[in-house]
């Protein structure tokens, strides 16, 4: 019955909302809807698997607590886990909003695609917000509802009186907390839109999106440490009044039956914060209507062109041949222009920040800072950043900007594969390995001292050069010119393979470097070995490119094959 009703055409506003809702996760990198379904199915499968693992862990945890003679550790753990689930829901809402940051307002493609329809601009604007709000509700509910039922069920036992009230308590608090984060970020983008000049808004907005993703990824390990942190929190602490997760934790405790002064205050703050943030978001959205329409429709013609000062002024001194400079400039310009590619690269960097934060969370939240683990966590900073940033660039090179953007390099490629390949590894070195070494040096110097930082930076840089050669050893394409599409491999397989390799790479090298940098002769020996390995790999790769031709074709997607444009 519902499906038949949905298959029918309804009012103009409803159809606009349906259009934006269905197309919310569309990407220029996905030509077939089945690819998005494969990726989404893999993500859902991972979440279901994790929920089963966490369910078993919580079951054993509460069985042990129920066997204790005192109920206090049990009730302390219940409160800590409730705060963790609420904070996790708020973090998930923030991640969703940050990922959809550029879709919070209608874009130029939306206006152009719907301009011929009998729909006013204001209706398009409102429909976009309604679809985004509906998706936010669905995402928050999907994240909040299952844990609010499963975790209280694991608490059943002799000390679990009134624990059934945690089901509506955690669910309501998580939903309200997620909506608060969503509305706050929407209101913040509306404020940026109205306060910043039209030309500056895209740059500042994209920078804020990248910083937000990195900060949220870095906060994830600390969120998982909340149950242990809550157990050490003083009962009389006053600062929770300034921490939004505690506001909504107050709602859970109030529904559970707590009526003390602090719980009541926190619940009241939460109940005031949600409508305030919602009203702010709606007002900012309406206030931004005219300015956003002007920015979208008129700004593209007035935005300055991508600055090419790096390839023009610097690459000529660093790279020898014109074809090498051409590939280098092509990569630079493509990354600078493509918002989609920059977002993917930001996601890789955010994952490295999460890995670094996980190393520090286990050290900082321990109560005392052990010198050995702390040094290893600091040394892991350049290793993690170089691994994920360089691997992100390597993956990015496979994603086409245009499916037929390779015609120029088809003409210039025969007999010049080595020169073209030199532009690729030059970009990874000059825009990846060297900047990471320079950026991380002051951080390591502040935490471990200038001498150790110099040794760590030098060794990590040579490791990055070896990593570049490994990443490009089997790469025989010009970046962004192939027809590769994502979603061809199961997501769980990719995460398990890359995750296990990344963990072994970062942790293993951090332990080894922590031992090596204590001795100057050991550092010199390690640098000599790394330099020799880099030169051997480089010569082997250059020799292979002298014999092979570059590839410009991957297996075309079925949807593209049906259009019969393989040889355009």
VEXDREN-2710 file (C-alpha; in Angstrom, 1 decimal):
% VEXDREN-2710
k/r/px/py/pz
1/UNK/0.0/0.0/0.0
2/UNK/2.7/2.4/0.9
3/UNK/4.8/1.5/-2.1
4/UNK/1.9/2.1/-4.4
5/UNK/1.3/5.5/-2.9
6/UNK/5.0/6.4/-3.3
7/UNK/5.0/5.3/-6.9
8/UNK/2.3/7.9/-7.6
9/UNK/3.0/11.5/-8.4
10/UNK/1.9/14.0/-5.7
11/UNK/2.2/17.7/-5.1
12/UNK/5.1/19.8/-6.4
13/UNK/6.6/20.3/-3.0
14/UNK/6.5/16.6/-2.2
15/UNK/8.2/15.7/-5.5
16/UNK/10.9/18.2/-4.9
17/UNK/11.6/16.8/-1.5
18/UNK/11.6/13.3/-2.9
19/UNK/14.1/14.4/-5.6
20/UNK/16.5/15.9/-3.1
21/UNK/16.1/13.0/-0.6
22/UNK/16.9/10.3/-3.2
23/UNK/19.8/12.3/-4.7
24/UNK/21.3/13.4/-1.4
25/UNK/24.3/10.9/-1.7
26/UNK/24.8/11.2/-5.5
27/UNK/28.3/11.7/-6.6
28/UNK/30.1/12.6/-9.8
29/UNK/32.3/9.6/-9.2
30/UNK/29.4/7.1/-9.4
31/UNK/27.7/6.6/-12.7
32/UNK/25.4/3.7/-11.6
33/UNK/23.1/3.6/-8.6
34/UNK/24.1/0.0/-8.0
35/UNK/27.6/1.2/-7.0
36/UNK/26.2/3.3/-4.2
37/UNK/24.0/0.4/-3.1
38/UNK/27.1/-1.8/-2.9
39/UNK/29.0/0.7/-0.7
40/UNK/25.9/1.4/1.4
41/UNK/25.3/-2.3/1.9
42/UNK/28.9/-2.8/2.9
43/UNK/28.7/0.0/5.5
44/UNK/25.5/-1.4/6.9
45/UNK/27.0/-4.9/7.2
46/UNK/30.0/-3.4/9.0
47/UNK/27.8/-1.6/11.5
48/UNK/25.7/-4.7/12.1
49/UNK/28.8/-6.8/12.7
50/UNK/30.2/-4.2/15.1
51/UNK/26.9/-4.1/17.0
52/UNK/27.0/-7.8/17.5
53/UNK/30.6/-7.6/18.8
54/UNK/29.8/-4.7/21.2
55/UNK/26.6/-6.5/22.3
56/UNK/28.7/-9.5/23.4
57/UNK/31.2/-7.3/25.1
58/UNK/28.6/-5.5/27.1
59/UNK/26.9/-8.8/28.0
60/UNK/30.0/-10.1/29.6
61/UNK/30.8/-6.8/31.2
62/UNK/27.5/-6.6/33.0
63/UNK/27.5/-10.2/34.0
64/UNK/30.7/-9.6/35.8
65/UNK/29.4/-6.4/37.5
66/UNK/26.2/-8.2/38.6
67/UNK/28.3/-10.8/40.4
68/UNK/29.9/-8.2/42.6
69/UNK/28.6/-7.7/46.2
70/UNK/28.1/-3.9/45.8
71/UNK/25.7/-2.4/43.3
72/UNK/27.6/0.8/43.0
73/UNK/30.1/-0.3/40.3
74/UNK/27.1/-1.6/38.2
75/UNK/25.2/1.7/38.5
76/UNK/28.4/3.7/37.7
77/UNK/29.0/1.6/34.6
78/UNK/25.3/2.1/33.5
79/UNK/25.7/5.9/33.7
80/UNK/29.0/5.9/31.9
81/UNK/27.7/3.8/29.1
82/UNK/24.6/6.0/28.8
83/UNK/26.8/9.1/28.4
84/UNK/28.9/7.2/25.9
85/UNK/25.9/6.3/23.7
86/UNK/24.5/9.8/23.8
87/UNK/27.9/11.3/22.9
88/UNK/28.4/8.8/20.1
89/UNK/25.0/9.7/18.6
90/UNK/25.9/13.4/18.7
91/UNK/29.3/12.6/17.0
92/UNK/27.5/10.6/14.3
93/UNK/25.2/13.5/13.6
94/UNK/28.1/15.9/13.4
95/UNK/29.9/13.5/10.9
96/UNK/26.8/13.3/8.8
97/UNK/26.4/17.0/8.7
98/UNK/30.1/17.6/8.0
99/UNK/30.1/15.1/5.1
100/UNK/27.0/16.8/3.7
101/UNK/28.4/20.2/4.3
102/UNK/28.2/21.3/0.7
103/UNK/24.7/19.9/0.3
104/UNK/23.2/21.9/3.2
105/UNK/22.1/24.5/0.6
106/UNK/21.0/24.0/-3.0
107/UNK/23.8/24.1/-5.5
108/UNK/24.2/25.4/-9.0
109/UNK/23.3/22.0/-10.5
110/UNK/20.1/21.9/-8.5
111/UNK/19.0/25.3/-9.8
112/UNK/19.9/24.6/-13.4
113/UNK/18.3/21.1/-13.4
114/UNK/15.1/22.4/-12.0
115/UNK/15.0/25.8/-13.7
116/UNK/12.7/24.6/-16.5
117/UNK/10.1/23.1/-14.1
118/UNK/7.2/25.1/-12.7
119/UNK/8.8/25.5/-9.3
120/UNK/9.8/28.7/-7.6
121/UNK/13.3/29.2/-6.2
122/UNK/11.9/29.5/-2.7
123/UNK/10.3/26.1/-3.1
124/UNK/13.5/24.5/-4.2
125/UNK/15.3/26.1/-1.2
126/UNK/12.7/24.8/1.3
127/UNK/12.5/21.3/-0.3
128/UNK/16.3/21.0/0.0
129/UNK/16.2/21.7/3.7
130/UNK/13.2/19.4/4.3
131/UNK/15.0/16.5/2.5
132/UNK/18.2/17.1/4.4
133/UNK/16.3/17.3/7.7
134/UNK/14.4/14.0/6.9
135/UNK/17.7/12.3/6.1
136/UNK/19.3/13.6/9.3
137/UNK/16.3/12.2/11.3
138/UNK/16.8/8.9/9.6
139/UNK/20.5/8.8/10.3
140/UNK/20.2/9.8/13.9
141/UNK/17.3/7.4/14.6
142/UNK/19.2/4.5/12.9
143/UNK/22.2/5.2/15.2
144/UNK/20.3/5.9/18.4
145/UNK/17.5/3.4/18.4
146/UNK/19.3/0.0/18.3
147/UNK/21.8/0.7/21.1
148/UNK/19.1/2.2/23.3
149/UNK/17.3/-1.1/23.2
150/UNK/20.2/-3.6/23.1
151/UNK/22.4/-2.1/25.8
152/UNK/19.7/-1.8/28.5
153/UNK/18.7/-5.4/27.7
154/UNK/22.3/-6.5/28.5
155/UNK/21.9/-4.8/32.0
156/UNK/19.1/-7.2/33.1
157/UNK/19.9/-8.6/36.5
158/UNK/19.5/-8.2/40.3
159/UNK/20.8/-4.6/40.3
160/UNK/18.9/-3.4/37.2
161/UNK/15.8/-2.0/38.8
162/UNK/14.2/0.7/36.6
163/UNK/16.8/0.0/33.8
164/UNK/13.9/-0.4/31.4
165/UNK/13.6/3.4/31.7
166/UNK/17.0/3.8/30.0
167/UNK/15.4/2.6/26.7
168/UNK/13.3/5.8/26.2
169/UNK/15.9/7.8/28.1
170/UNK/18.9/7.0/25.9
171/UNK/16.8/7.1/22.7
172/UNK/15.2/10.5/23.5
173/UNK/18.5/12.0/24.7
174/UNK/20.4/10.6/21.6
175/UNK/17.8/11.9/19.2
176/UNK/17.7/15.4/20.8
177/UNK/21.5/15.6/21.0
178/UNK/21.9/14.6/17.4
179/UNK/19.3/17.2/16.3
180/UNK/21.0/19.8/18.4
181/UNK/24.3/19.2/16.6
182/UNK/22.7/19.2/13.2
183/UNK/20.8/22.4/13.7
184/UNK/23.8/24.1/15.2
185/UNK/26.1/23.3/12.2
186/UNK/23.4/24.4/9.8
187/UNK/23.0/27.7/11.6
188/UNK/26.8/28.1/11.6
189/UNK/27.0/27.6/7.9
190/UNK/24.2/30.1/7.4
191/UNK/26.1/32.6/9.6
192/UNK/29.2/32.1/7.4
193/UNK/27.2/32.6/4.3
194/UNK/25.9/36.0/5.5
195/UNK/29.0/37.3/7.1
196/UNK/31.7/36.3/4.6
197/UNK/32.2/38.0/1.2
198/UNK/30.8/36.0/-1.7
199/UNK/34.3/35.2/-3.1
200/UNK/35.7/34.0/0.3
201/UNK/32.8/31.8/1.3
202/UNK/33.7/28.6/-0.8
203/UNK/37.2/28.6/0.5
204/UNK/36.4/29.2/4.2
205/UNK/33.5/26.7/4.0
206/UNK/35.7/24.0/2.5
207/UNK/38.4/24.7/5.0
208/UNK/35.9/24.5/7.9
209/UNK/34.6/21.2/6.5
210/UNK/38.1/19.7/6.4
211/UNK/38.9/20.9/9.9
212/UNK/35.6/19.6/11.2
213/UNK/36.1/16.1/9.7
214/UNK/39.6/15.9/11.1
215/UNK/38.5/17.1/14.6
216/UNK/35.6/14.7/14.7
217/UNK/37.7/11.8/13.6
218/UNK/40.3/12.7/16.3
219/UNK/37.6/12.9/18.9
220/UNK/36.3/9.4/18.2
221/UNK/38.9/7.5/20.3
222/UNK/38.2/9.8/23.3
223/UNK/34.4/9.2/22.9
224/UNK/35.1/5.5/23.3
225/UNK/37.0/6.2/26.4
226/UNK/34.0/8.0/28.1
227/UNK/32.9/5.1/30.3
228/UNK/36.4/4.9/31.9
229/UNK/36.6/8.7/32.1
230/UNK/33.2/9.0/33.8
231/UNK/34.2/6.6/36.5
232/UNK/37.0/9.0/37.5
233/UNK/34.8/12.2/37.3
234/UNK/34.3/13.9/40.6
235/UNK/30.6/13.9/41.7
236/UNK/30.7/17.6/42.5
237/UNK/32.2/18.7/39.2
238/UNK/30.6/21.9/37.9
239/UNK/32.0/22.0/34.4
240/UNK/29.4/19.5/32.9
241/UNK/27.1/22.5/32.6
242/UNK/29.3/23.7/29.7
243/UNK/29.5/20.3/27.9
244/UNK/26.6/19.6/25.6
245/UNK/26.7/15.8/25.9
246/UNK/26.1/16.1/29.6
247/UNK/23.0/18.3/28.9
248/UNK/21.3/15.4/27.1
249/UNK/22.7/12.9/29.6
250/UNK/20.6/14.9/32.1
251/UNK/17.5/14.0/30.1
252/UNK/18.3/10.3/30.3
253/UNK/18.9/10.5/34.0
254/UNK/15.7/12.6/34.5
255/UNK/13.6/10.0/32.7
256/UNK/15.4/7.3/34.7
257/UNK/14.1/9.0/37.9
258/UNK/17.0/11.2/39.1
259/UNK/15.6/14.5/40.5
260/UNK/18.7/16.1/42.0
261/UNK/19.5/19.7/41.3
262/UNK/22.3/19.1/38.7
263/UNK/20.4/16.6/36.7
264/UNK/17.3/18.9/36.6
265/UNK/19.5/21.8/35.5
266/UNK/21.2/19.8/32.7
267/UNK/17.8/18.5/31.4
268/UNK/16.4/22.0/31.3
269/UNK/19.5/23.3/29.4
270/UNK/19.0/20.5/26.9
271/UNK/15.3/21.2/26.4
272/UNK/16.1/24.8/25.8
273/UNK/19.1/24.2/23.5
274/UNK/17.2/22.1/21.0
275/UNK/14.5/24.5/20.0
276/UNK/17.0/27.4/20.2
277/UNK/19.3/25.7/17.8
278/UNK/16.4/24.7/15.5
279/UNK/15.0/28.3/15.4
280/UNK/18.5/29.6/14.7
281/UNK/19.0/27.2/11.8
282/UNK/15.6/28.0/10.3
283/UNK/16.2/31.7/10.6
284/UNK/19.7/31.5/9.2
285/UNK/18.4/29.3/6.3
286/UNK/15.7/31.8/5.5
287/UNK/18.0/34.8/5.9
288/UNK/20.5/33.2/3.6
289/UNK/18.0/32.5/0.8
290/UNK/18.6/35.6/-1.4
291/UNK/22.3/35.8/-0.7
292/UNK/22.9/32.2/-1.4
293/UNK/20.9/32.4/-4.7
294/UNK/23.1/35.3/-5.8
295/UNK/26.3/33.5/-4.8
296/UNK/25.3/30.3/-6.6
297/UNK/24.0/31.9/-9.8
298/UNK/26.4/34.8/-10.2
299/UNK/29.6/33.9/-8.2
300/UNK/30.9/31.2/-10.7
301/UNK/31.5/33.9/-13.3
302/UNK/33.3/36.1/-10.9
303/UNK/35.4/33.6/-8.9
304/UNK/39.1/33.8/-9.7
305/UNK/40.7/31.1/-11.7
306/UNK/42.8/28.4/-9.9
307/UNK/46.1/29.9/-9.1
308/UNK/48.9/28.1/-10.9
309/UNK/51.8/29.8/-9.1
310/UNK/53.2/26.5/-7.7
311/UNK/53.6/24.7/-11.0
312/UNK/54.7/27.8/-13.0
313/UNK/57.2/29.3/-10.6
314/UNK/58.5/26.3/-8.7
315/UNK/58.1/23.1/-10.6
316/UNK/60.3/24.4/-13.4
317/UNK/63.2/24.4/-11.0
318/UNK/62.4/21.1/-9.4
319/UNK/61.4/19.0/-12.4
320/UNK/63.6/18.7/-15.5
321/UNK/61.4/18.0/-18.6
322/UNK/58.3/19.7/-20.0
323/UNK/56.2/16.6/-20.0
324/UNK/57.1/16.0/-16.3
325/UNK/56.1/19.5/-15.5
326/UNK/52.8/19.1/-17.5
327/UNK/51.8/16.0/-15.5
328/UNK/52.7/17.8/-12.2
329/UNK/50.7/20.9/-13.2
330/UNK/47.8/18.7/-14.3
331/UNK/47.6/16.9/-11.0
332/UNK/47.9/20.2/-9.0
333/UNK/45.2/21.9/-11.1
334/UNK/42.8/18.9/-10.9
335/UNK/43.1/18.6/-7.1
336/UNK/42.7/22.4/-6.7
337/UNK/39.6/22.5/-8.8
338/UNK/37.8/19.3/-7.8
339/UNK/35.9/19.6/-4.5
340/UNK/35.1/15.9/-4.6
341/UNK/38.7/14.8/-4.8
342/UNK/39.8/17.2/-2.0
343/UNK/37.0/15.9/0.2
344/UNK/38.2/12.3/-0.3
345/UNK/41.8/13.4/0.5
346/UNK/40.5/15.2/3.6
347/UNK/38.8/11.9/4.7
348/UNK/42.1/10.0/4.4
349/UNK/43.8/12.7/6.5
350/UNK/41.0/12.6/9.1
351/UNK/41.5/8.8/9.5
352/UNK/45.2/9.4/10.2
353/UNK/44.2/12.0/12.8
354/UNK/41.9/9.4/14.4
355/UNK/44.7/6.9/14.5
356/UNK/47.1/9.5/16.1
357/UNK/44.4/10.5/18.6
358/UNK/43.8/6.8/19.6
359/UNK/47.5/6.5/20.5
360/UNK/47.3/9.6/22.7
361/UNK/44.0/8.7/24.3
362/UNK/45.3/5.5/25.7
363/UNK/48.2/7.4/27.2
364/UNK/46.5/10.6/28.4
365/UNK/43.4/8.9/29.9
366/UNK/45.5/6.4/31.8
367/UNK/45.9/8.9/34.6
368/UNK/49.7/9.0/34.3
369/UNK/51.9/9.5/31.2
370/UNK/54.4/6.7/30.7
371/UNK/57.5/8.0/28.8
372/UNK/57.7/5.0/26.4
373/UNK/54.1/4.9/25.1
374/UNK/54.0/8.7/24.9
375/UNK/57.2/8.9/22.8
376/UNK/55.8/6.2/20.5
377/UNK/52.5/8.1/20.1
378/UNK/54.4/11.3/19.2
379/UNK/56.7/9.5/16.7
380/UNK/53.6/7.9/15.1
381/UNK/52.4/11.4/14.0
382/UNK/54.6/11.8/10.9
383/UNK/54.3/8.1/10.1
384/UNK/50.4/8.1/10.2
385/UNK/50.1/11.3/8.3
386/UNK/52.5/10.3/5.5
387/UNK/50.9/6.8/5.2
388/UNK/47.3/8.0/4.9
389/UNK/48.0/11.2/2.9
390/UNK/50.2/9.5/0.3
391/UNK/47.8/6.5/0.1
392/UNK/45.0/8.9/-0.3
393/UNK/46.7/10.6/-3.2
394/UNK/47.4/7.2/-4.7
395/UNK/43.8/6.3/-4.5
396/UNK/42.7/9.7/-5.7
397/UNK/44.8/9.3/-8.9
398/UNK/42.5/6.5/-10.0
399/UNK/39.3/8.5/-9.7
400/UNK/38.5/10.3/-13.0
401/UNK/37.4/13.9/-13.2
402/UNK/36.0/13.2/-16.7
403/UNK/35.7/9.8/-18.2
404/UNK/37.4/11.0/-21.3
405/UNK/40.0/13.3/-19.8
406/UNK/42.9/11.2/-21.2
407/UNK/42.9/12.2/-24.8
408/UNK/45.9/14.7/-24.5
409/UNK/48.1/12.1/-22.7
410/UNK/47.2/9.5/-25.3
411/UNK/48.9/11.7/-27.8
412/UNK/52.0/12.5/-25.8
413/UNK/52.5/9.1/-24.1
414/UNK/54.2/6.9/-26.7
415/UNK/57.9/6.7/-25.8
416/UNK/57.7/9.1/-22.9
417/UNK/56.4/7.0/-20.0
418/UNK/59.3/7.7/-17.8
419/UNK/59.0/11.4/-18.1
420/UNK/55.3/11.3/-17.4
421/UNK/55.8/9.0/-14.4
422/UNK/58.4/11.4/-13.0
423/UNK/55.7/14.0/-12.7
424/UNK/53.6/11.7/-10.6
425/UNK/56.2/10.7/-8.0
426/UNK/57.4/14.4/-8.0
427/UNK/54.0/15.4/-6.9
428/UNK/53.9/12.8/-4.1
429/UNK/57.3/13.9/-2.9
430/UNK/57.0/17.7/-3.2
431/UNK/53.4/18.0/-2.2
432/UNK/53.2/15.1/0.2
433/UNK/56.4/13.8/1.8
434/UNK/58.2/17.1/2.2
435/UNK/55.3/19.2/3.5
436/UNK/54.4/16.4/6.0
437/UNK/58.0/16.3/7.3
438/UNK/58.1/20.1/7.6
439/UNK/54.7/20.4/9.3
440/UNK/55.2/17.6/11.9
441/UNK/58.8/18.7/12.8
442/UNK/57.7/21.5/15.2
443/UNK/55.0/19.3/16.8
444/UNK/57.6/16.6/17.6
445/UNK/60.1/19.2/18.6
446/UNK/57.7/20.7/21.2
447/UNK/56.8/17.3/22.6
448/UNK/60.2/15.5/22.5
449/UNK/62.8/18.1/21.9
450/UNK/64.6/19.5/18.8
451/UNK/67.3/16.8/18.6
452/UNK/64.8/13.9/18.7
453/UNK/62.5/15.8/16.3
454/UNK/65.3/16.2/13.7
455/UNK/66.2/12.5/13.9
456/UNK/62.6/11.4/13.7
457/UNK/61.8/13.8/10.8
458/UNK/64.8/12.7/8.8
459/UNK/64.1/9.0/9.2
460/UNK/60.3/9.4/8.7
461/UNK/61.0/11.4/5.5
462/UNK/63.2/8.6/4.1
463/UNK/60.5/6.1/5.0
464/UNK/58.0/8.2/3.1
465/UNK/60.2/8.1/0.0
466/UNK/60.3/4.3/0.2
467/UNK/56.5/4.3/0.6
468/UNK/56.1/6.5/-2.5
469/UNK/58.1/3.9/-4.5
470/UNK/55.9/1.1/-3.2
471/UNK/52.7/2.9/-3.9
472/UNK/53.8/3.7/-7.5
473/UNK/55.5/0.4/-8.3
474/UNK/52.4/-1.1/-10.0
475/UNK/50.8/2.2/-11.0
476/UNK/50.9/2.7/-14.8
477/UNK/48.3/5.4/-15.4
478/UNK/48.2/9.2/-15.7
479/UNK/46.3/10.4/-12.6
480/UNK/42.6/11.2/-13.1
481/UNK/42.5/9.9/-16.7
482/UNK/41.3/6.3/-16.2
483/UNK/37.7/5.1/-16.2
484/UNK/37.9/3.5/-12.7
485/UNK/34.8/3.8/-10.6
486/UNK/34.6/3.2/-6.8
487/UNK/32.4/0.5/-5.2
488/UNK/33.8/-2.5/-7.1
489/UNK/35.3/-4.2/-4.0
490/UNK/33.4/-5.1/-0.8
491/UNK/33.8/-2.3/1.7
492/UNK/34.6/-4.8/4.6
493/UNK/37.4/-6.3/2.6
494/UNK/39.0/-2.9/1.9
495/UNK/38.8/-1.8/5.5
496/UNK/40.2/-5.0/6.9
497/UNK/43.1/-5.2/4.5
498/UNK/44.1/-1.5/4.7
499/UNK/43.3/-1.2/8.4
500/UNK/45.5/-4.2/9.4
501/UNK/48.4/-3.0/7.2
502/UNK/48.1/0.6/8.5
503/UNK/48.1/-0.5/12.1
504/UNK/51.1/-2.7/11.7
505/UNK/52.9/0.0/9.7
506/UNK/52.4/2.8/12.1
507/UNK/52.7/1.0/15.4
508/UNK/55.6/-1.2/14.3
509/UNK/57.7/1.7/12.8
510/UNK/56.9/3.9/15.8
511/UNK/58.3/1.2/18.2
512/UNK/61.3/0.7/16.0
513/UNK/62.0/4.5/15.6
514/UNK/61.6/5.0/19.4
515/UNK/64.5/2.6/19.9
516/UNK/66.6/3.8/17.0
517/UNK/66.6/7.6/17.7
518/UNK/68.2/7.0/21.0
519/UNK/71.5/6.4/19.2
520/UNK/73.1/8.6/16.5
521/UNK/74.9/5.6/14.9
522/UNK/71.7/3.6/14.8
523/UNK/69.9/6.5/13.0
524/UNK/72.7/6.9/10.5
525/UNK/72.6/3.2/9.8
526/UNK/68.8/3.2/9.4
527/UNK/69.0/6.2/7.1
528/UNK/71.7/4.5/4.9
529/UNK/69.5/1.4/4.6
530/UNK/66.4/3.4/3.7
531/UNK/68.3/5.5/1.2
532/UNK/69.7/2.4/-0.6
533/UNK/66.2/0.7/-0.6
534/UNK/64.7/3.9/-2.0
535/UNK/67.2/4.1/-4.9
536/UNK/66.8/0.4/-5.7
537/UNK/63.0/0.6/-5.8
538/UNK/63.2/3.8/-7.8
539/UNK/65.5/2.3/-10.4
540/UNK/63.3/-0.8/-10.7
541/UNK/60.2/1.3/-11.2
542/UNK/61.9/3.6/-13.8
543/UNK/63.2/0.5/-15.7
544/UNK/59.6/-1.0/-15.8
545/UNK/58.2/2.3/-17.2
546/UNK/60.8/2.2/-19.9
547/UNK/59.3/-1.1/-21.2
548/UNK/55.6/-0.6/-20.4
549/UNK/53.0/1.8/-21.8
550/UNK/50.6/3.7/-19.7
551/UNK/47.0/2.4/-19.4
552/UNK/44.0/4.7/-20.0
553/UNK/41.2/2.1/-19.8
554/UNK/39.7/0.1/-16.9
555/UNK/36.8/-2.2/-17.4
556/UNK/33.9/0.0/-18.2
557/UNK/30.8/-0.1/-16.0
558/UNK/27.8/-1.8/-17.4
559/UNK/25.7/1.4/-17.3
560/UNK/28.4/3.1/-19.4
561/UNK/28.7/0.1/-21.8
562/UNK/25.0/0.3/-22.6
563/UNK/25.5/3.8/-23.8
564/UNK/28.0/2.6/-26.4
565/UNK/30.5/5.4/-25.8
566/UNK/33.6/3.2/-25.1
567/UNK/35.5/4.6/-28.1
568/UNK/34.4/8.2/-28.1
END
